[in-house]
Amino acid sequence: MSANQACPCGSGSAYDACCGPLVRNESQATGVEQLMRSRYSAFVVGDEDHLFRTWHPRTRPEQVAPEPGLEWTGLEVLDVEEPGDGTGVVEFRAHWRWQGKHGLLHERSTFEQRGGRWLYVDGTSPRLG
């Protein structure tokens, strides 16, 4: 992805002014929404290192490999909770296209700080209706 392209996270900023430095491990996320957006961008650009590095070791799988052919097409951040105790939650919808089908992932992701760094812990699908 080029430096001046729009960031895939949907912020409206250029990739290098938004998620690029986090994905390349040049800087650290300052909050849960920033980390979540960078993880979404890492899925878009296929950066497995960033996904692995930002996944809490307690819940991280041995390998982090995006599904081949899966294209992430948009992100909506619905809610952010960061109470100041080293934990946080981001609820989002991530739209995808795969093998001619469209869908979305609706998740409430939980995050924790460890050694001063934000890490993704896990996610659940919220109950609708």
C-alpha positions in Angstrom: 0.0 0.0 0.0 1.4 3.4 -0.9 2.0 6.0 1.8 -0.5 8.5 0.4 -3.3 6.1 -0.3 -6.4 6.4 2.0 -6.0 4.2 5.0 -8.1 1.1 4.8 -9.5 1.7 8.3 -11.8 4.4 7.0 -10.3 7.3 9.0 -10.0 9.5 6.0 -6.3 9.9 6.6 -3.5 8.7 4.4 -2.1 5.3 5.3 1.3 6.7 6.5 -0.5 9.3 8.6 -2.7 6.7 10.2 -2.2 2.9 10.5 1.0 2.5 8.5 3.4 3.3 11.3 1.7 1.0 13.7 1.5 -1.9 11.2 5.2 -1.4 10.4 6.0 -1.4 14.2 7.4 2.1 14.0 5.0 3.3 16.7 2.5 1.9 19.3 -1.2 2.4 19.6 -2.2 5.0 22.2 -5.7 3.6 22.6 -8.0 0.6 21.8 -9.6 2.2 18.8 -6.3 3.0 17.2 -5.1 -0.5 17.7 -8.3 -2.1 16.4 -8.1 0.1 13.3 -4.5 -0.9 12.7 -5.4 -4.5 13.1 -8.1 -4.2 10.5 -5.7 -2.4 8.2 -3.2 -5.3 8.7 -5.8 -7.8 7.6 -6.5 -5.6 4.5 -2.8 -5.5 3.5 -2.0 -9.0 4.7 0.5 -8.1 7.5 0.5 -11.2 9.7 3.4 -9.9 11.8 1.3 -6.9 13.1 -1.6 -9.2 13.9 0.6 -11.7 15.8 2.5 -8.9 17.6 -0.7 -7.2 18.8 -2.5 -10.3 19.9 -2.4 -11.1 23.7 -0.2 -14.2 24.2 -2.8 -15.7 26.5 -5.3 -16.0 23.6 -3.1 -15.8 20.5 -3.1 -18.8 18.1 0.2 -20.3 17.1 -0.2 -18.9 13.6 -2.1 -15.9 12.4 -2.9 -16.2 8.7 -5.6 -14.3 6.9 -7.9 -16.4 4.7 -6.6 -16.5 1.1 -8.8 -14.6 -1.3 -10.8 -12.8 1.5 -11.0 -9.1 0.8 -11.9 -6.7 3.6 -14.0 -3.9 2.0 -15.0 -1.5 4.8 -14.9 -0.8 8.6 -17.5 0.8 10.8 -16.6 1.5 14.4 -19.8 1.5 16.4 -18.7 1.9 20.0 -15.4 2.4 22.0 -15.0 1.9 25.7 -11.8 2.8 27.4 -12.4 3.2 31.1 -8.8 4.0 32.1 -8.0 0.8 33.9 -5.8 -0.8 31.2 -8.8 -2.5 29.5 -11.0 -1.5 26.6 -13.7 -2.7 24.1 -14.3 -1.7 20.5 -17.5 -2.8 18.8 -17.3 -2.8 15.0 -18.6 -4.1 11.7 -16.0 -5.2 9.1 -17.4 -5.9 5.6 -15.8 -8.5 3.4 -16.0 -10.2 0.0 -15.0 -13.7 -0.7 -15.7 -16.0 -3.7 -18.3 -13.7 -5.0 -20.2 -13.4 -1.7 -20.5 -10.4 0.6 -20.8 -10.4 4.4 -19.8 -8.7 7.6 -18.2 -9.5 10.8 -19.9 -7.8 13.8 -17.7 -8.1 16.9 -17.1 -6.6 20.3 -13.3 -6.9 20.7 -11.7 -6.7 24.1 -8.2 -5.3 24.7 -5.7 -5.1 27.6 -2.5 -3.2 28.2 0.5 -5.4 28.9 3.9 -3.7 29.5 2.4 -0.4 28.4 1.2 -1.8 25.0 -2.4 -2.4 23.9 -3.1 -6.0 22.8 -6.2 -7.6 21.3 -7.6 -10.3 23.7 -10.7 -11.7 22.1 -14.0 -10.9 20.5 -17.6 -11.9 20.7 -20.6 -11.4 18.4 -23.1 -9.2 20.1 -26.7 -10.3 20.4 -28.9 -8.5 17.9 -32.5 -7.5 18.3 
